[in-house]
Amino acid sequence: MKLQMIALFAMVAVAIGGVAWVFLYPLLSGERHAERRRASVARSEPIQRSARSPQKSRREQVEETLKELEVKAQRPRNLPLSMKIEQAGLSWSKTKFIVISAVLGITAFALVLLVTGGGLLPAAGAAFAGAFGIPMWLLRFLKKRRQAKFLHNFPDAVDVIVRGIKAGLPLMDSLKVIASESQEPIRREFRTIVETQAVGLPLGEACIKLYERMPLPEANFFGIVISIQQKAGGNLSEALGNLSRVLRDRKKMKAKIQAMSMEAKASAMIIGSLPICVGALVYLTSPLYIELLWTTDLGRFMISGCVFWMALGVFVMKQMINFDF
């Protein structure tokens, strides 16, 4: 029994000693530290260069800039009211526009309710049209008219920049010439670019913001050219000269499309106005004959159907001749 106990004790002691030898000895003797040091010395890693990595090529910089601009252009934008007012070329504040819209709505409500003697429902419809429909339509109308003026004078402005750069003027001085001597709205937009750059914004980003105030492909082209030149360098006069030719070609193509579509537009106007003119002439010559259209139930049903189909036809013709260029 004693021999068995001694043998068991010896086996436990050997096992504990073996475990201590395997796990504790390397830590106490410094062997683990020596192995790590040898491994770090013998590690096959490339030596890091102290010099800077070579710069990206101009082509890569241009591609990255174009991708960034494309991502920014594809972002869904819900323009605030202040931006819509600015795009229309008005100097009104947001509060002033809201007050004017409210006054128009109240005036339309009072006219329909008091002057014509209509009910509350027609008066509410007139108030909605006066408060929301007419002001927003006015903003869209002024925006399109301002964009047309901008496109008419924009190629000449780009030519002024090209001639100024070829004559030795800096780009900022050429922009200042346009901001002081061009016609509206070119003058106002380029003055905004100069003022934005003066407060610290880079010139490329200031030109990119032109597209936010004037959402036209031509303005976007100009901002892209200036932004790429500021980041990647290159011959700016040559790039702007090519842009000027592109803008003039687009202007010629747009005028050609308008001339070719005038026949279809005239036909649509004649067809759309013909029923109204014929109805007015029949009313002047035979009022009792045509009054059946709005005095009887069948007549009101027929005139409602005719108005619906005529409106649908005018809408279809407008979509057929509305070229997006």
Secondary structure by P-SEA (a helix, b strand, c coil): caaaaaaaaaaaaaaaaaaaaacccccccaaaaaaaaaaaaacccccccccccccccaaaaaaaaaaaaaaaaaccccccaaaaaaaacccccaaaaaaaaaaaaaaaaaaaaccccccaaaaaaaaaaaaccaaaaaaaaaaaaaaaaaaacaaaaaaaaaaaaaacccaaaaaaaaaccccaaaaaaaaaaaaaaaacccaaaaaaacccccccaaaaaaaaaaaaaaaccccaaaaaaaaaaaaaaaaaaaaaaaaaaaaaaaaaaaaaaaaaaaaaaaaaccccccccccccaaaaaaaaaaaaaaaaaaaaaaaaacccc
